Amino acid sequence: MTSEITEIIKIGASLLGGGAIGAVITNIVIAYRSRVQPIFRSVRVIPFFENTKFPNMDLSLALKGESKIADFTNLDILDIRMENNGNKDYQDFAFGVTLPDNSQIINFVGQSSDRHHIVQQETDVNIHNPKSEIDAKLMPFNRNDVYNITLLINKTEGVKSLSEADIKFSTNASIKFTSTRLSKTFLEVMLFLITDTYTLKRF
């Protein structure tokens, strides 16, 4: 946006800043800022055994647990990216991931930007205790924070790789999960300029 257009918007906002128009603008801003907050999440499913060069070979992975070694032949890697696109900060953000009954999580790895951002696994899962549901916390989950979580999924023999529609996200927070990353729109810039100008005018 050019500086000339910015100045025009500010002048227009100043002219409209008082009276009934000012009240309307204030209500629009309040409604926009009070909207249900968006949380961006992306999902990428990677088949563990990409056996395209040797299609006649049956591959398996042996994993050692506390008391046994188990072989797995039908695994997926599930990469999850969580990003706070809203205008609210969370001291901790609790959420869950639910898979179909024929797909169970056997390993969980969380990654954050630094040691002051923590992914806390709330559900214990391993090869002895696989589960189709898992809960976690992101601490904190402030505006523009990004976390990555990787799950190792064991599927019933013959079950195809998971699709995004198979993976359900849930939380008790007043947010909506979205697969579209939000960026600053023209409306957001307008609201910022109008709010800024209107606030200066009032005070």
One Martini backbone bead per residue (centre of mass of N, CA, C, O) as a GRO file, in nm:
protein
  203
    1MET     BB    1   0.095   0.037   0.025
    2THR     BB    2   0.082   0.355  -0.026
    3SER     BB    3   0.124   0.662   0.122
    4GLU     BB    4  -0.116   0.801  -0.012
    5ILE     BB    5  -0.336   0.596   0.067
    6THR     BB    6  -0.290   0.614   0.368
    7GLU     BB    7  -0.365   0.914   0.397
    8ILE     BB    8  -0.652   0.892   0.286
    9ILE     BB    9  -0.757   0.696   0.502
   10LYS     BB   10  -0.699   0.882   0.744
   11ILE     BB   11  -0.874   1.118   0.655
   12GLY     BB   12  -1.138   0.960   0.631
   13ALA     BB   13  -1.142   0.861   0.925
   14SER     BB   14  -1.148   1.143   1.053
   15LEU     BB   15  -1.419   1.235   0.922
   16LEU     BB   16  -1.572   0.957   1.045
   17GLY     BB   17  -1.503   0.944   1.368
   18GLY     BB   18  -1.774   1.060   1.441
   19GLY     BB   19  -2.040   0.960   1.586
   20ALA     BB   20  -2.208   0.716   1.427
   21ILE     BB   21  -1.969   0.620   1.256
   22GLY     BB   22  -1.781   0.570   1.495
   23ALA     BB   23  -1.958   0.348   1.624
   24VAL     BB   24  -1.947   0.153   1.390
   25ILE     BB   25  -1.643   0.115   1.383
   26THR     BB   26  -1.614   0.011   1.670
   27ASN     BB   27  -1.795  -0.243   1.631
   28ILE     BB   28  -1.626  -0.371   1.410
   29VAL     BB   29  -1.365  -0.401   1.571
   30ILE     BB   30  -1.478  -0.569   1.804
   31ALA     BB   31  -1.583  -0.805   1.630
   32TYR     BB   32  -1.310  -0.880   1.502
   33ARG     BB   33  -1.150  -0.926   1.778
   34SER     BB   34  -1.392  -1.140   1.885
   35ARG     BB   35  -1.336  -1.361   1.722
   36VAL     BB   36  -1.274  -1.661   1.633
   37GLN     BB   37  -0.984  -1.820   1.662
   38PRO     BB   38  -0.715  -1.902   1.457
   39ILE     BB   39  -0.572  -2.234   1.382
   40PHE     BB   40  -0.307  -2.353   1.227
   41ARG     BB   41  -0.306  -2.671   1.036
   42SER     BB   42  -0.082  -2.920   0.928
   43VAL     BB   43  -0.072  -3.219   0.712
   44ARG     BB   44   0.163  -3.500   0.683
   45VAL     BB   45   0.182  -3.802   0.496
   46ILE     BB   46   0.426  -4.074   0.543
   47PRO     BB   47   0.533  -4.343   0.417
   48PHE     BB   48   0.771  -4.547   0.545
   49PHE     BB   49   0.740  -4.751   0.291
   50GLU     BB   50   0.912  -4.672  -0.009
   51ASN     BB   51   0.869  -4.948  -0.227
   52THR     BB   52   0.953  -4.892  -0.559
   53LYS     BB   53   1.226  -5.053  -0.642
   54PHE     BB   54   1.115  -5.317  -0.448
   55PRO     BB   55   0.812  -5.465  -0.482
   56ASN     BB   56   0.895  -5.779  -0.390
   57MET     BB   57   0.951  -5.661  -0.109
   58ASP     BB   58   0.932  -5.715   0.241
   59LEU     BB   59   0.900  -5.476   0.485
   60SER     BB   60   1.051  -5.402   0.814
   61LEU     BB   61   1.025  -5.292   1.163
   62ALA     BB   62   1.234  -5.301   1.446
   63LEU     BB   63   1.122  -5.256   1.785
   64LYS     BB   64   1.240  -5.160   2.105
   65GLY     BB   65   1.138  -5.225   2.413
   66GLU     BB   66   1.126  -5.308   2.741
   67SER     BB   67   1.015  -5.637   2.667
   68LYS     BB   68   1.028  -5.602   2.341
   69ILE     BB   69   1.017  -5.707   1.998
   70ALA     BB   70   0.878  -5.535   1.718
   71ASP     BB   71   0.701  -5.573   1.415
   72PHE     BB   72   0.668  -5.346   1.129
   73THR     BB   73   0.471  -5.298   0.805
   74ASN     BB   74   0.247  -5.038   0.864
   75LEU     BB   75   0.364  -4.720   0.824
   76ASP     BB   76   0.334  -4.382   0.949
   77ILE     BB   77   0.410  -4.041   0.903
   78LEU     BB   78   0.313  -3.760   1.116
   79ASP     BB   79   0.298  -3.424   1.021
   80ILE     BB   80   0.270  -3.139   1.244
   81ARG     BB   81   0.141  -2.801   1.219
   82MET     BB   82   0.141  -2.520   1.450
   83GLU     BB   83  -0.042  -2.197   1.428
   84ASN     BB   84  -0.081  -1.869   1.552
   85ASN     BB   85  -0.324  -1.651   1.382
   86GLY     BB   86  -0.413  -1.484   1.602
   87ASN     BB   87  -0.485  -1.231   1.884
   88LYS     BB   88  -0.398  -1.462   2.097
   89ASP     BB   89  -0.267  -1.565   2.402
   90TYR     BB   90  -0.120  -1.875   2.537
   91GLN     BB   91   0.003  -2.034   2.805
   92ASP     BB   92  -0.185  -2.285   2.728
   93PHE     BB   93  -0.242  -2.547   2.471
   94ALA     BB   94  -0.499  -2.772   2.438
   95PHE     BB   95  -0.492  -3.089   2.254
   96GLY     BB   96  -0.619  -3.323   2.000
   97VAL     BB   97  -0.571  -3.651   1.846
   98THR     BB   98  -0.766  -3.843   1.603
   99LEU     BB   99  -0.797  -4.174   1.500
  100PRO     BB  100  -0.852  -4.446   1.370
  101ASP     BB  101  -0.874  -4.767   1.496
  102ASN     BB  102  -0.654  -4.877   1.265
  103SER     BB  103  -0.479  -4.638   1.408
  104GLN     BB  104  -0.163  -4.617   1.589
  105ILE     BB  105   0.025  -4.470   1.834
  106ILE     BB  106   0.398  -4.517   1.908
  107ASN     BB  107   0.502  -4.207   1.861
  108PHE     BB  108   0.647  -3.896   2.007
  109VAL     BB  109   0.737  -3.567   1.862
  110GLY     BB  110   0.854  -3.251   1.976
  111GLN     BB  111   0.877  -2.911   1.832
  112SER     BB  112   1.063  -2.608   1.883
  113SER     BB  113   1.227  -2.300   1.878
  114ASP     BB  114   1.278  -2.329   2.199
  115ARG     BB  115   1.315  -2.367   2.550
  116HIS     BB  116   1.050  -2.168   2.596
  117HIS     BB  117   0.919  -2.395   2.419
  118ILE     BB  118   0.659  -2.643   2.484
  119VAL     BB  119   0.603  -2.993   2.436
  120GLN     BB  120   0.337  -3.169   2.594
  121GLN     BB  121   0.286  -3.492   2.676
  122GLU     BB  122  -0.025  -3.650   2.793
  123THR     BB  123   0.012  -3.925   2.633
  124ASP     BB  124   0.096  -4.251   2.662
  125VAL     BB  125   0.320  -4.385   2.409
  126ASN     BB  126   0.385  -4.713   2.260
  127ILE     BB  127   0.435  -5.039   2.167
  128HIS     BB  128   0.269  -5.127   2.436
  129ASN     BB  129   0.082  -4.833   2.408
  130PRO     BB  130  -0.130  -4.795   2.185
  131LYS     BB  131  -0.302  -4.509   2.020
  132SER     BB  132  -0.573  -4.310   1.869
  133GLU     BB  133  -0.522  -4.109   2.110
  134ILE     BB  134  -0.398  -3.765   2.169
  135ASP     BB  135  -0.239  -3.546   2.404
  136ALA     BB  136  -0.152  -3.186   2.423
  137LYS     BB  137   0.089  -2.915   2.492
  138LEU     BB  138   0.134  -2.560   2.445
  139MET     BB  139   0.427  -2.380   2.590
  140PRO     BB  140   0.345  -2.146   2.464
  141PHE     BB  141   0.071  -1.979   2.246
  142ASN     BB  142   0.151  -1.740   2.061
  143ARG     BB  143   0.168  -1.516   1.843
  144ASN     BB  144   0.321  -1.692   1.572
  145ASP     BB  145   0.355  -1.956   1.678
  146VAL     BB  146   0.555  -2.265   1.629
  147TYR     BB  147   0.477  -2.616   1.588
  148ASN     BB  148   0.612  -2.958   1.592
  149ILE     BB  149   0.473  -3.286   1.508
  150THR     BB  150   0.559  -3.637   1.545
  151LEU     BB  151   0.407  -3.938   1.422
  152LEU     BB  152   0.385  -4.287   1.480
  153ILE     BB  153   0.207  -4.517   1.266
  154ASN     BB  154   0.004  -4.803   1.321
  155LYS     BB  155  -0.136  -5.029   1.091
  156THR     BB  156  -0.340  -5.229   0.973
  157GLU     BB  157  -0.330  -5.472   0.773
  158GLY     BB  158  -0.406  -5.315   0.452
  159VAL     BB  159  -0.400  -5.030   0.531
  160LYS     BB  160  -0.401  -4.733   0.423
  161SER     BB  161  -0.311  -4.435   0.407
  162LEU     BB  162  -0.363  -4.154   0.543
  163SER     BB  163  -0.580  -3.890   0.560
  164GLU     BB  164  -0.684  -3.582   0.650
  165ALA     BB  165  -0.981  -3.682   0.718
  166ASP     BB  166  -0.876  -3.892   0.951
  167ILE     BB  167  -0.783  -3.626   1.108
  168LYS     BB  168  -0.852  -3.515   1.437
  169PHE     BB  169  -0.927  -3.206   1.595
  170SER     BB  170  -0.911  -3.086   1.944
  171THR     BB  171  -1.076  -2.852   2.184
  172ASN     BB  172  -1.161  -2.615   2.458
  173ALA     BB  173  -1.111  -2.385   2.290
  174SER     BB  174  -1.190  -2.067   2.134
  175ILE     BB  175  -1.159  -2.213   1.829
  176LYS     BB  176  -1.031  -2.262   1.488
  177PHE     BB  177  -0.947  -2.488   1.264
  178THR     BB  178  -0.705  -2.441   0.996
  179SER     BB  179  -0.567  -2.494   0.653
  180THR     BB  180  -0.536  -2.174   0.640
  181ARG     BB  181  -0.321  -1.930   0.609
  182LEU     BB  182  -0.304  -1.625   0.762
  183SER     BB  183  -0.311  -1.288   0.657
  184LYS     BB  184  -0.281  -0.975   0.592
  185THR     BB  185  -0.538  -0.780   0.515
  186PHE     BB  186  -0.697  -0.510   0.406
  187LEU     BB  187  -0.895  -0.504   0.642
  188GLU     BB  188  -0.685  -0.504   0.868
  189VAL     BB  189  -0.546  -0.242   0.783
  190MET     BB  190  -0.792  -0.062   0.801
  191LEU     BB  191  -0.855  -0.113   1.100
  192PHE     BB  192  -0.589  -0.006   1.207
  193LEU     BB  193  -0.607   0.282   1.093
  194ILE     BB  194  -0.881   0.358   1.209
  195THR     BB  195  -0.818   0.301   1.506
  196ASP     BB  196  -0.576   0.488   1.531
  197THR     BB  197  -0.717   0.751   1.443
  198TYR     BB  198  -0.960   0.739   1.640
  199THR     BB  199  -0.795   0.738   1.899
  200LEU     BB  200  -0.651   1.008   1.855
  201LYS     BB  201  -0.908   1.178   1.831
  202ARG     BB  202  -1.025   1.115   2.120
  203PHE     BB  203  -0.733   1.206   2.268
   0.00000   0.00000   0.00000
